[in-house]
């Protein structure tokens, strides 16, 4: 087929804008305001530079943040990775468009990996515009990212082994695909997968300390159960001032069994999206609470910045014991039994809206058993569509509802057996985010 004269090099401004309109009005983009804003910005940035007789160049990350998404001028790419995540998602959306409703387009708009420059290319041909060198990532950001690689490596390696040991891949691909579609369409999960925001999986790590063994003079890691944050450490040191020069916060994280085994159940759902990332709760920043949809997996005592959720709960943590008390009904759910023998653990799943319209999904419990079993329950089609959970649909059927579900988990000698949904209730979102009364 002969190529139109206007496309022998680079598409005309008119052709580009016409395709831009088709893309932003397509099914995959019309509900995604962020992707539309990003693509409009990148296209106009490219066209403006070309029309001014300049060589097309890639916009900087801070230019995208301010110009496309209205971020503040003090936006710091070294501390906020949301732009990189959004662009990654946009690449995926563009690929999907050209494979579906845009399959007949004469040319494609691409964002090469490693930078933010827009390029145009013929379908199944080489790029029309010479590839630009990827923008150099700030050395500080690179170093920070490299520090987190061990977390990814640890989680990934353990999950892969768990999948093979437990036979995760024994079902046919069709069965797995059908199950995932069913789960994602359930009222509990649908709001998360319909959201434009990137997802951040938050792993609850334990707060660890270090001290020098007085007998061996060797530095060792220790765990003080009453210390789970910097504030609690400072309060402890004020009570015991002689420990101030002996106890230090450990630089390495300590992960529990629940983090990996619970993630094993949820990762097949969440890993399909290239915008999903993983972070330890100890590394969470206040801006993360605004910029991401967060999925937390861990113990109540490891919530860290997420412990504000408990302020809006009608199920109060009991002082001195492991249990939940329903303030309305008076029902008590207290962990019973010997952890080394048969025991019943309790935990909760909470879904609520964040400060910027983002979503929070909290999987929390008193021990490993509840966190793992809740994740398993809510990722199982048989459980999600059972009569047991349907009895609580009045709290979760509304996509905008803020609620929590309480589960009892049976365990024997730290082996997870089964779980049961025992209670539910709505959350007070104003209390969680300290919103003033209207």
Buried (B, 14 or more C-beta within 10 A) or exposed (E): EEEEEEBEEBBBBEBBBEBBEBBBEBEBBEEBEBBBBBBBBBBBBBBEBBEEEEEBBBBBBBBBBBBBBEBEEEBBBBEBBBBBBBBBBBBBBBEBBBEEBBEEBBBBBBBBEBBBBBBBBBEEEEEBBEEBEEBEBEEEBEEBEEEBEEBEEBBBEBBEEBBEEEEBEEEEEEEBEEBBEEBBEBBBBEBBBEBBBBBBBBBBBBBBBBBEEEEEEEEEEEEBEEBBBEEBBEEBBEEEEEBEEEBEEBEEBEBBBBBBBBBBBBBBBBBEBEBBBBBBBBBBEEBBBBBBBBBBBBBBBBBBBBBBBBBBBBBEBEEEEBBBBBEEEEEEBEBEEEBEEBBBBBBBBBBBBBBEEBBBBBBBBBBBBBBBBBBBBBBBBEBBEEEEBEEBEEBBEEEEBBBBBBBBBBBEEEEBEEBBBBBBBBBBBBBBBEEEEE
